[in-house]
């Protein structure tokens, strides 16, 4: 048995239907759905720049997904990075106030379910200084700070529906209108969105097949360590390999070595192409599946495993953050482990639970070799020492309750 991260509000029964209910049109006027979260962000930044008829300045944290930077870069934005704090792994109000250039757009990251602890102050500052606030909720759904749900104070929020996210359709994303009062600009965005093509129906069906396989083989009783080779699984489904053969291939060391070589070549080719992030609408079958997961989410938000995990940490004399003003719906439990005590405590269970730094092993200021005149001390600590622990199961409850 091994426990890994997986969507908490997705069940295999959703995916085992012969055909998921089909929506004739996008009925969700306050949320625009895209083929990926990065596509949603790139779309918005491009349209905002076009709407303003000028190149825009954007600020985002260095401890971040490289695709956030790539989205802004491909949208031709001026990008400024800032450091984080080590409690919520997001911005402080001081960092925002000390930006070298006042941004037109600020992307505020809410990491692994933790609300930004200065969320109210930052939102107020952005409102008073005419800064368009985007909440990056790729890893966070439904969390609250001082009883205010993240997303409710921003202009828009960006969501991702990858496999390790709270809601998943394997690949997908959305742009959700939050505190959005500019009706003219909103209509401008919707008009631009309506001109975008849908992802191919066959692509969507392959994604849902991949998702079903990932759900089936990431359960506590049936698990493949090589399941993380998502691109290979998708490639094999594209060429109509049956599921049983796919499992055999991803279990074969020679086949994996061959795929790594092919994939390196493909990645080199893609890396040198322009407009790498393709903007498409998500297939409507996926929208229906996302909505089903959201319905389940709001009916039953469960965080009981956290108490038992923190009891486990306490029993090993490991301190953890106290988020007394927050209601956190964890994606992965995240904690700094500079001393290595947490890894040592979990080591005896390494064949049962998958834990490491999944997000993000290298900060943007290192990847992009930029902002050399600034320090990103906390971003570097987080990149090097953070541990993400899956909490969707009852592993700690079942193993450490006396």
Residue, then its C-alpha position, 0 to 999 in steps of 0.5 A: x500500500x502507498x498513499x500519494x496525492x490525488x483529487x479528494x473530490x473525484x470518485x471513480x464512479x464519476x468516470x466509469x459511466x459509459x458517457x458523462x452527461x453532455x452540456x450543450x453550451x457553457x452554462x457558467x457565465x461567471x467561469x470561463x473554462x480552458x484546456x489548462x490553467x496556464x492557458x486561462x492566465x495567458x488568455x486573460x493577460x493578453x486580453x487585459x493588455x489589448x484592452x488597455x492598449x499597452x504592455x502591462x506590469x505584473x508581479x508574482x512570487x518567485x516560489x511558484x510554478x514556472x508555467x505562471x511565469x511562462x504565461x506572463x512572458x508569452x503574454x508579453x508582460x513586464x514581470x517583477x518577482x517578489x519573495x515569500x514568507x515561510x508560514x503561508x508560503x505566499x506574499x506579505x503586505x510589506x513585499x507588495x508595498x516594496x515592489x520596485x514598479x507598481x504593478x498593473x496586475x498582482x498574482x497572489x498565490x494561495x499555496x496547497x490550501x493555505x490562505x495568504x495570511x495578509x489576504x485582506x490587507x493585500x486586497x485592500x491595498x490593491x483596491x486603493x492603488x488600482x492594481x488588478x488582483x488575481x488569486x491563483x487558486x490552482x491548489x486551493x479551494x474553499x479555504x478561509x481567512x477570518x471567515x473570508x473565502x479566498x477568491x472573494x476579494x480578488x477581481x478574478x481567480x485562476x484554477x487548474x484541474x490537473x491530477x494533483x489538484x483539488x478538482x481534476x479532469x487530468x488537464x484543464x483550467x478556468x478563469x473565474x470572475x470574482x469581485x469584477x465590477x467592470x461590465x464593459x471589460x467583462x463583456x470584452x473578455x467573454x466576446x474574446x473567449x467565444x472566438x476560441x476553438x474547443x479542444x478536440x473531442x478525441x483529446x478530451x476522451x483520452x484525458x478522461x481515460x488517463x484520469x480513470x487509470x490514474x484513479x484506479x492505480x493510485x488507490x491505497x490497495x492498488x498502486x504503481x510508482x511509475x504512475x507519475x509518467x503521465x505523458x507516457x500514459x497519455x501517449x499510449x492512449x493516443x495510439x489506442x493501447x489497451x489499459x492492461x498493456x499500458x500498465x505492463x509498459x509503464x512497469x517495464x524499465x527498458x520501455x521507460x528508459x526509451x520513453x525518457x529519451x524520446x520525451x527529452x527530444x520532444x521537450x527540446x523541440x517544444x522548448x524552442x517553439x514560439x507560443x508554447x501555451x495553446x489557448x483552447x476552450x475545455x470540452x464540455x464533458x469535462x465542465x460537467x465533471x468539474x461541476x460534479x466534483x464541486x457539488x461533492x466538495x461543498x457538501x462534505x469538506x473533510x480535513x480529519x486526517x490533519x489532526x492525526x498527522x499533526x499528532x504524529x509530528x508532535x509525538x516526534x517533537x516536530x513543530x508545525x505552523x498554527x493557522x488559528x485564523x484560517x479554515x484550511x482545506x489542505x491539498x497537500x499538507x506542507x511544512x518546512x523541514x530544514x533539519x530533516x527531522x520530518x523526513x527521518x520520522x516518515x522514513x520507516x513508512x516511505x513504502x506506504x506514503x509518497x512525500x517530497x517537494x512536489x511544488x516547487x523544487x526551484x524558484x523562478x529567480x533561479x530558473x529564469x536567471x533574473x532579478x539578481x539585485x534582489x534577495x529571495x531568501x525565503x523562496x530559496x528555503x522553501x524550494x530546498x526544504x519544503x515537504x508536501x504530504x498527501x492527506x486525502x486518506x486515513x493513513x495517519x489515523x489508521x496507523x498512529x491512533x492509540 
